[in-house]
Amino acid sequence: MLDFNNTEIAFSSKSQSELRNAYLLFNTIKYPWLVKCASFGSNIALKIHFPLAWAVKPTLYKQFVGGETLQDCTKAIDHLRQFNVRSTLDFSAEGEQTPEGIQATFEETLRSIDFAKGNDNLAYAVFKPSTITTDELLAKASEKRGELTIEEVKAFREFKERFMAFCQRAYENDVRLIVDAEDYCFQDALDELTDEAMASDASVLSDSYTSGDVKDVTETIEGGNQEADDFNEKNDAP
């Protein structure tokens, strides 16, 4: 039986040194005031072009980032696979929500889906919809769809095209794809697009759920489970 409390198995890929560093890191960031101070100091350092890599790479970067490029991630991916752990590709270097930043993120995410093709060490590819549009548009499309202006309708259509392009690329490459919803105020718009993609593309598994209301997210998950059961029954899926 799978036991998530078995830390010997859970941390078998980590050395004693890595575990000590992780313990220190998580014990540090559990204090909100300390995180706030560090964030404030980091912003000042960035503005005056003070180098931070010497402090960030051995700590936060080492714990949460697989690499700066897809090729850089290969070492971490291969290492985890030795312990029967498959990785997921999630481009998290979120750029500015400008046309240039959105296009750069779009192209890099496509490359990550291509990179996952035929790679047994990778379980899924993941993408964040908020990196290919703006937070304001996603929130308004979810909560006040009827109030979108003509320009916003056009922008949302372009966002949908990018969203579906990821799904199509995953389908062509036979790569399973996860949509990272990120924020509860984006949920309705992303649920709608994900459902549409899943109805025509088996590569899209699901979107993630984030909610400020536990009752809302519970009802959403239960509804999604029922839709999945109905789909499987209709298509004789196991």
N, C-alpha and C positions, 0 to 999 in steps of 0.2 A: 504494500500500500504506500502511496505517495505521502510523505510526511514533510510538511514545510517547516517543521520545527527542528529538523535534523540539520544543525548548523555545520556538521562535519562535511556533509554532502554539499550544502548550499554554498559554502565558502572554500571548497576544495581547490578551486582555481586560483586562490589568493595565497600569497606567501605571508609569513608572520609579519614582515615589514609592511606589506600592503594593508593587512588587517589593522595594524596599529595606526597607520596613517588615516585610514578610513574612519576608525573609531574617534580619533582626534578631530577630524574634519566635521563629522556629524555632531559631535559634542560641542563644537564651536558654533555651528550655524543654527543650533536649536534656540539660541538667544536672539530674539528679534532686534533688540537694541544694538547688538554687535553687528548683525547683518546690515542694519540700516547705516551704521557708522562706516562699515567697509564699503558699502555701495556709494555713500557720499564721497569717501576718499578716492574711490576708483574713478568716479566721474570727474573729480578735480584733476587727477593724474592724467586722464585721457585728454582733457582740455588743454593741458600744458605740455602734452606729448611726453609725459614721464613714462619710461618703460615699465610694464607690469608683468611681462612674460615670465620673468625669473621667479615671481611669487605665485602666479596663477597656474602655470603648467605643471609644477610638481604637486599641486593640491587639487583645486577644483577641476582643472583640465584632465588630470590623470584619472580622477574618479568618474567623471561623467562624459568624457569625450573619447571616441575611438580613434580619431585622427583628423587632420585638417583637410585631407583629400580622401577619396575613395580608396586609392592605393595605400595610403597611410593606415587605413582601417584594417587592411588585410591581416596584419600581424595579430591584432587583438581578436579578430574573427577566427583565425586559425587556432589560436590559443584556447579560446572558449570551446571550440568544437572538440578539442581533445578531452573535454570533460562532459561531452554529450550535450552541450548547450549551443543552440543555434542563435544567431544574431539577427537583428533587424536594422535596416538602413533608414535613418531618419535625419534628413538634412536640417540641423538645428541652428545654423548660423544665420539667424533671421536678419535680413537686410532691411533697409529703409523701405517703407511702403510707398515708393515712387515708381513710375513706369519702368525706369531703368533697374531698380532693385527687384521689382516683381519679375521682370523678364529674366534677370540673372538667376533668381531662385527657381523659376519655372524650368529653365534649361538644366540646372544642376540636379533637380529632382528627377527629370527625365533620364539623366545619366545614371542616377542611382538605381532606377528601375531597370535600365539596361544592364547595369553591373550585376544585378541579382539574377539575371537570366542563367539558368542551368547551374547555379551555385548552390550545392546541397548544404553549405554551411550557413545559408541565410534562410530564415523562416518566412519573413515578410519584407516588404518595403512599406514605408510609412510616409505620409506627407501632411503638412499643416496647411489647411485651406487659407488661413489668415496671412500666409506668406505670399499668396498670389492675388491678393486684393487688399482692401483696407478694412480695419476693424469696424469703422463707422458704417461702411456699406453692408458688411455681414450682419451687424446688429440690427440695422434698419430693415434689411430684407427679411430678417427673422421675426421682428416684433412689429414693424409698421410697413409691410409690403405694399399696401395700397397707397402709401404716401411717397413712394419713390418718384423722383423727378425723371424727366426724359433722359437726361444724362446719366442718372443713376441706374435706370433700367438698361441702358446701353452698357454701362460698366459691369452690371451684374451678368449680362449676357456673355460678355467677354470672359468674366470669371468662370462662368459655367463651362465655356469652351475649353479653358485651361484645365478645369477639374476633370472633364470628360476625356481630355487628351491623356491625362495620367492613367485613367482607367483603361483606355484603349491600348496604351503602350504596355500596361501590365498584362492585359489579355493576350496581346501579340507575343509577349515574352514568356507567357505561362508563369507569371509571378503573382503571388498573393499580395493584396494591397489593403492597408488599413488607413482609414481617415481619422486623423487626430482632431477631435472637435474643439479642444482647448478651453472654450469658455461657454457657459450655459446660455449666454445671450445670443450665441451663434447657432444654437442647437436646431431650431426649426428649419432654417434654410439648409443646413448641412444634412439633416435627416432626409429632407425631401430629395436632394441631389443624390445622396447615397442610396436611397431606396430605388431611385430611377436607374442608377448604374447597376445595382445588384440585380434588378429585374432582367437586364440584358447582358450582364457580364459576370460570370462565375468567379472571376479573379478578385472582385471586390468583396471582401469578407464582411465588413461592418464599419461603422464609425464608433468612436469612443463617446462616452457620456460624461458630461460635466454639468452639474446643476447646483443652484443655490437652495433648492428645495428637494429634500430626499424623497418626498412623496411623488413629485413630478418625475424624477429620474427612474424611480421604481416602476411607475406606470408605463413609462416609455420602454424600459427594458422588457417588461412583461408583454407589451404589445409587440415588440420586435421578436420575442421568442415565439409568440403565436403565429406571426407572419412567416417565420422560418419553418415552423412545423407544417403550416398549410402548404408552403412551397415544396417542402420535401415530400409531403404526401402526394401532391399533384404530380411531381416529377419522379416518383418512386425512388427518392434518394434514401440512403441508409440513415 
